[in-house]
Amino acid sequence: NLQTIPRVARQSKSAIWWLLHMITQERAHPARYLAAFLSLIAALGLTLFARPLFATTAYALFLAAVMFSSWYGGLTPGLIVVLLSVLALDRYFASPELSGVLSRDDVIHLGIFLLVAGLINYLSRAQMHAEQVLRTSHKQLEVRVAERTADLRRLSGQLLHLQDEERRRTARLLHETIAQDLAALKMDLSVLKRFGKLERVEVREAVEEALALTDECIREARTVSYLLHPPLLDEAGLASALQWYSAGFEQRSGIRTELDLPPTLGRLPRDTETTVFRLVQECLTNVHRHSGSPSARIRIQETSTELIVEITDRGHGMPQAALETMNGSGAPFGVGIMGMYERVRQAGGSMKIQSGNRGTTVTATLPSEGIV
């Protein structure tokens, strides 16, 4: 039908333009073209060698070459191998009876070959496209995970900062209001004891008991205030705050505590001093609660680039599985240890825990910029 010829021509033209567009868009590496050409040469050589010996078809190895070229090289190398395979089949394996004119069987065989080769090339292209989409999605997912992780770390840092500020505010409130009110109550009770008429023994004992209880409340309020945030940390620096805290910890817990500080240790940035103090505080708390150690040692070393904080005990150690989890994947367990890790990370440092039957050592390394 003559009316179908323009439509077929338009469809053929569209197919040719699509094919040229796909070829120009793809940028295959020269090595892929070389591999495709070598696979075609191998298919031709093996077919020429094997056909006189075996009653085999000439198309099988060429299809294998097309499959390899499409899979390894992509669209353009695969199409080139398809075209060269057709030329090779026509040149070496077509029926020669009609002196160069293809027979009906040859046309059918070549048509089937082109159909199968085109399908193989299309499927290979679709697979490569799907793999590319998968790789792109994977990269986008990695970027999003990294962004969310960074957001969580920023949020964690903000929460730690707010926690420290809240501790400062609560400590100041305890010291300036509750402790002062208790001191005033003690003064009133002292006046009552001295000038009041306390003939009855029960009344005098009650006043004395109230005075003793008030003294205890004052001590507890001051201790809680200092543990929340010691004034020495802001006023005198890390060294004085650690000396005060280690002495108080030894007195309260009965655990002998050794503090080893470099004589040249000066003031550090406020956040760094807070990080080191909270690290020591959390470690000594864990020593008291979990290790069963009779002693603990705090050692701080200062280099030109780093500040190394080491807390050691002689307790029964930590489970090996927990250590592998913490030091391997960086996923610590427990709120206290997680807070230690996050504080050190926010300060730009790193932390490692070593533990065994002879005790546990926590080592934190912080950058020394800003030491004065």
C-alpha positions as CSV (number, residue, x, y, z in Angstrom):
1,N,0.0,0.0,0.0
2,L,1.5,3.3,-1.1
3,Q,-0.2,5.2,1.7
4,T,1.8,3.3,4.3
5,I,5.1,4.3,2.8
6,P,5.3,7.9,4.2
7,R,4.2,6.6,7.7
8,V,6.9,3.9,7.6
9,A,9.5,6.4,6.4
10,R,8.6,8.8,9.2
11,Q,8.8,6.0,11.8
12,S,12.1,4.9,10.4
13,K,13.4,8.4,10.4
14,S,12.3,8.9,14.1
15,A,14.0,5.6,15.0
16,I,17.2,6.7,13.3
17,W,17.2,10.1,15.0
18,W,16.5,8.4,18.4
19,L,19.4,6.0,17.8
20,L,21.8,8.8,16.8
21,H,20.7,10.8,19.9
22,M,21.4,7.9,22.2
23,I,24.8,7.3,20.6
24,T,25.8,11.0,20.9
25,Q,24.6,11.1,24.5
26,E,26.7,8.1,25.6
27,R,30.4,8.6,26.2
28,A,31.9,5.1,26.4
29,H,35.5,4.7,27.4
30,P,37.9,3.7,24.6
31,A,38.7,0.5,26.4
32,R,35.1,-0.5,26.0
33,Y,35.3,-0.1,22.3
34,L,38.5,-2.1,22.2
35,A,36.9,-4.9,24.3
36,A,33.9,-5.0,22.0
37,F,36.0,-5.2,18.8
38,L,38.1,-8.0,20.3
39,S,35.0,-9.9,21.2
40,L,33.8,-9.6,17.6
41,I,37.2,-10.8,16.3
42,A,37.1,-13.7,18.7
43,A,33.6,-14.7,17.6
44,L,34.6,-14.5,13.9
45,G,37.8,-16.5,14.4
46,L,36.1,-19.2,16.5
47,T,33.2,-19.5,14.1
48,L,35.5,-19.8,11.0
49,F,37.5,-22.4,12.9
50,A,34.7,-24.5,14.3
51,R,32.2,-24.5,11.4
52,P,34.1,-26.9,9.1
53,L,34.6,-29.3,12.1
54,F,31.1,-29.1,13.6
55,A,27.7,-28.7,12.2
56,T,27.0,-25.5,14.1
57,T,25.2,-22.3,13.3
58,A,27.3,-19.2,12.6
59,Y,25.2,-16.9,14.8
60,A,25.7,-18.2,18.3
61,L,29.2,-16.8,18.9
62,F,28.2,-13.5,17.3
63,L,25.3,-13.2,19.7
64,A,27.6,-13.9,22.6
65,A,29.9,-11.1,21.3
66,V,26.8,-8.7,21.1
67,M,25.8,-9.7,24.7
68,F,29.3,-9.0,26.0
69,S,29.7,-5.7,24.2
70,S,26.3,-4.5,25.3
71,W,26.9,-5.5,28.9
72,Y,30.4,-4.2,29.2
73,G,30.5,-1.4,26.7
74,G,27.0,0.0,26.6
75,L,24.8,1.1,23.8
76,T,27.3,2.4,21.2
77,P,29.8,-0.5,21.4
78,G,26.9,-3.0,21.3
79,L,25.4,-1.4,18.2
80,I,28.7,-1.3,16.4
81,V,29.2,-5.0,17.1
82,V,25.7,-5.7,15.8
83,L,26.4,-3.9,12.5
84,L,29.9,-5.5,12.1
85,S,28.4,-8.9,12.9
86,V,25.8,-8.5,10.1
87,L,28.6,-7.5,7.7
88,A,30.7,-10.5,8.8
89,L,27.8,-12.9,8.5
90,D,27.0,-11.6,5.0
91,R,30.7,-11.7,3.9
92,Y,31.7,-15.1,5.3
93,F,28.7,-17.2,6.0
94,A,25.9,-16.2,3.6
95,S,24.9,-18.6,0.8
96,P,27.0,-17.9,-2.3
97,E,24.6,-19.5,-4.9
98,L,23.3,-16.2,-6.1
99,S,26.7,-14.5,-6.4
100,G,26.4,-12.0,-3.7
101,V,22.6,-11.8,-3.5
102,L,21.2,-12.9,-0.2
103,S,19.0,-16.0,-0.3
104,R,15.7,-16.1,1.5
105,D,17.1,-18.3,4.3
106,D,20.0,-15.8,4.7
107,V,17.6,-12.9,5.0
108,I,15.5,-14.8,7.6
109,H,18.6,-15.7,9.6
110,L,20.0,-12.2,9.5
111,G,16.6,-10.8,10.4
112,I,16.3,-13.1,13.4
113,F,19.9,-12.2,14.4
114,L,19.2,-8.5,14.2
115,L,16.0,-8.9,16.2
116,V,17.7,-10.9,19.0
117,A,20.8,-8.7,19.0
118,G,18.7,-5.6,19.2
119,L,16.7,-7.0,22.1
120,I,20.0,-8.0,23.9
121,N,21.3,-4.5,23.4
122,Y,18.1,-2.9,24.6
123,L,18.0,-5.1,27.7
124,S,21.6,-4.3,28.5
125,R,21.0,-0.6,28.1
126,A,17.9,-0.8,30.4
127,Q,20.0,-2.7,33.0
128,M,22.8,-0.1,32.8
129,H,20.2,2.7,33.2
130,A,18.6,1.0,36.2
131,E,22.0,0.5,37.8
132,Q,22.8,4.2,37.2
133,V,19.5,5.2,38.7
134,L,20.3,3.0,41.7
135,R,23.8,4.4,42.1
136,T,22.3,8.0,41.9
137,S,19.7,7.1,44.5
138,H,22.3,5.6,46.7
139,K,24.5,8.7,46.6
140,Q,21.5,10.9,47.2
141,L,20.5,8.8,50.2
142,E,24.1,9.0,51.6
143,V,24.0,12.8,51.2
144,R,20.7,13.0,53.0
145,V,21.9,10.7,55.8
146,A,25.1,12.8,56.2
147,E,23.0,15.9,56.4
148,R,20.6,14.4,59.0
149,T,23.6,13.2,61.0
150,A,25.1,16.6,60.9
151,D,21.8,18.1,62.0
152,L,21.5,15.7,64.9
153,R,25.1,16.5,66.0
154,R,24.4,20.2,65.9
155,L,21.2,19.6,67.9
156,S,23.1,17.4,70.4
157,G,25.7,20.2,70.8
158,Q,23.0,22.7,71.4
159,L,21.3,20.4,74.0
160,L,24.6,20.0,75.8
161,H,25.2,23.7,75.8
162,L,21.7,24.3,77.1
163,Q,22.2,21.6,79.8
164,D,25.4,23.3,81.0
165,E,23.7,26.7,81.1
166,E,20.8,25.2,83.0
167,R,23.3,23.7,85.5
168,R,24.9,27.0,85.9
169,R,21.6,28.7,86.6
170,T,20.4,26.0,89.0
171,A,23.8,26.1,90.9
172,R,23.6,29.8,91.2
173,L,20.0,29.6,92.4
174,L,20.9,27.0,95.1
175,H,23.9,29.1,96.2
176,E,22.2,32.5,96.2
177,T,18.7,31.7,97.5
178,I,18.3,28.3,99.2
179,A,21.7,28.2,100.8
180,Q,21.3,31.8,102.0
181,D,17.8,31.1,103.3
182,L,19.1,28.1,105.2
183,A,21.9,30.3,106.6
184,A,19.4,32.8,107.8
185,L,17.3,30.0,109.4
186,K,20.4,28.8,111.2
187,M,21.1,32.3,112.6
188,D,17.5,32.5,113.9
189,L,17.8,29.1,115.5
190,S,21.1,30.1,117.1
191,V,19.5,33.3,118.5
192,L,16.6,31.2,119.8
193,K,19.0,28.8,121.5
194,R,21.1,31.5,123.0
195,F,18.4,33.9,124.3
196,G,15.3,31.9,124.3
197,K,13.7,30.4,127.4
198,L,14.4,26.8,126.9
199,E,13.8,25.4,130.4
200,R,12.3,22.2,129.1
201,V,14.8,19.6,127.9
202,E,12.6,18.5,125.0
203,V,12.5,22.0,123.6
204,R,16.3,22.5,123.9
205,E,17.0,19.2,122.2
206,A,14.6,20.0,119.4
207,V,16.3,23.4,118.8
208,E,19.7,21.7,118.8
209,E,18.5,19.0,116.4
210,A,17.0,21.7,114.1
211,L,20.4,23.5,114.1
212,A,22.2,20.3,113.2
213,L,19.7,19.5,110.4
214,T,20.1,23.1,109.1
215,D,23.9,22.7,109.0
216,E,23.4,19.4,107.0
217,C,21.0,21.1,104.6
218,I,23.4,23.9,104.0
219,R,26.3,21.5,103.3
220,E,24.1,19.4,100.9
221,A,22.8,22.5,99.1
222,R,26.4,23.8,98.6
223,T,27.6,20.3,97.5
224,V,24.8,19.9,95.0
225,S,25.4,23.5,93.8
226,Y,29.1,22.9,93.3
227,L,28.6,19.5,91.6
228,L,26.1,21.1,89.2
229,H,28.7,23.7,88.3
230,P,31.7,24.5,90.5
231,P,32.3,28.3,90.7
232,L,36.1,27.5,90.6
233,L,35.7,26.3,87.0
234,D,34.8,29.8,85.9
235,E,36.8,31.8,88.4
236,A,40.1,29.9,88.7
237,G,40.1,27.4,85.8
238,L,40.1,23.7,85.2
239,A,43.1,22.8,87.4
240,S,41.6,24.3,90.6
241,A,38.2,22.8,89.8
242,L,39.6,19.3,89.3
243,Q,41.7,19.6,92.5
244,W,38.6,20.6,94.5
245,Y,36.4,17.9,92.8
246,S,38.9,15.0,93.2
247,A,39.4,15.8,96.9
248,G,35.7,15.9,97.5
249,F,35.1,12.7,95.5
250,E,37.8,10.9,97.6
251,Q,36.2,12.1,100.8
252,R,32.6,11.2,99.8
253,S,33.3,7.8,98.2
254,G,36.4,6.5,100.1
255,I,38.1,5.8,96.7
256,R,41.7,7.0,96.7
257,T,42.0,9.6,93.9
258,E,45.2,10.7,92.3
259,L,45.4,13.9,90.2
260,D,48.3,14.4,87.8
261,L,48.3,17.8,86.1
262,P,51.1,19.5,84.1
263,P,52.6,22.4,85.9
264,T,52.3,24.6,82.9
265,L,48.5,24.0,82.3
266,G,46.9,27.4,82.0
267,R,43.4,28.5,81.2
268,L,41.5,26.8,78.4
269,P,38.4,28.0,76.4
270,R,35.3,27.8,78.5
271,D,33.7,25.0,76.4
272,T,36.9,22.9,76.6
273,E,37.2,23.3,80.4
274,T,33.6,22.3,80.8
275,T,34.1,19.3,78.5
276,V,37.1,18.0,80.5
277,F,35.5,18.6,83.8
278,R,32.3,16.8,82.8
279,L,34.3,14.0,81.4
280,V,36.2,13.5,84.7
281,Q,33.0,13.9,86.6
282,E,31.2,11.2,84.6
283,C,34.2,8.8,84.7
284,L,34.6,9.1,88.5
285,T,30.9,8.6,88.9
286,N,31.1,5.3,86.9
287,V,34.1,4.2,88.9
288,H,32.2,4.7,92.1
289,R,29.0,3.0,90.9
290,H,30.2,0.1,88.7
291,S,33.9,-0.7,88.8
292,G,34.5,-1.6,92.5
293,S,37.9,-0.1,92.2
294,P,39.8,1.0,95.4
295,S,41.5,3.9,93.5
296,A,41.3,6.1,90.5
297,R,43.8,8.3,88.6
298,I,43.3,11.4,86.6
299,R,46.1,12.4,84.3
300,I,46.2,15.3,81.9
301,Q,49.0,15.7,79.4
302,E,49.6,18.8,77.2
303,T,51.5,18.7,73.8
304,S,51.9,21.4,71.2
305,T,48.8,20.3,69.4
306,E,46.7,18.2,71.8
307,L,45.4,17.9,75.3
308,I,45.2,14.3,76.5
309,V,42.9,13.4,79.4
310,E,43.2,9.9,80.9
311,I,41.1,8.5,83.7
312,T,42.1,5.0,85.0
313,D,40.7,2.7,87.6
314,R,41.6,-0.8,88.9
315,G,38.2,-2.3,88.9
316,H,36.8,-5.4,87.3
317,G,36.5,-3.8,83.8
318,M,33.8,-3.7,81.3
319,P,32.2,-6.5,79.1
320,Q,34.3,-7.1,75.9
321,A,31.2,-7.0,73.7
322,A,30.4,-3.5,74.9
323,L,33.9,-2.4,74.3
324,E,33.9,-3.7,70.7
325,T,30.6,-1.9,70.1
326,M,31.8,1.4,71.5
327,N,35.3,1.5,70.0
328,G,34.4,-0.3,66.7
329,S,31.2,1.2,65.4
330,G,31.2,4.3,67.6
331,A,27.8,3.5,69.1
332,P,28.2,3.7,72.9
333,F,25.7,2.4,75.3
334,G,24.4,4.2,78.4
335,V,23.3,7.8,78.6
336,G,26.4,8.8,80.6
337,I,28.9,7.3,78.2
338,M,27.0,8.6,75.2
339,G,27.1,12.1,76.7
340,M,30.9,11.7,77.2
341,Y,31.4,10.7,73.5
342,E,29.2,13.5,72.3
343,R,30.9,16.2,74.4
344,V,34.3,15.2,73.2
345,R,33.1,15.0,69.6
346,Q,31.6,18.5,69.9
347,A,34.9,19.8,71.1
348,G,36.6,18.4,68.0
349,G,38.3,15.5,69.8
350,S,38.1,11.7,70.1
351,M,37.6,9.3,72.9
352,K,38.6,5.6,73.4
353,I,37.9,3.1,76.2
354,Q,40.2,0.3,77.1
355,S,39.1,-2.2,79.7
356,G,40.2,-5.6,81.1
357,N,40.4,-7.6,84.3
358,R,42.8,-5.1,85.8
359,G,40.8,-2.0,85.2
360,T,39.5,0.5,82.7
361,T,41.1,3.5,81.0
362,V,39.2,6.3,79.3
363,T,41.4,8.4,77.0
364,A,40.1,11.6,75.4
365,T,42.2,13.7,73.0
366,L,41.2,17.3,72.4
367,P,42.7,20.0,70.2
368,S,44.9,22.4,72.2
369,E,44.0,25.5,70.3
370,G,43.1,28.3,72.6
371,I,45.2,27.3,75.6
372,V,46.6,30.4,77.4
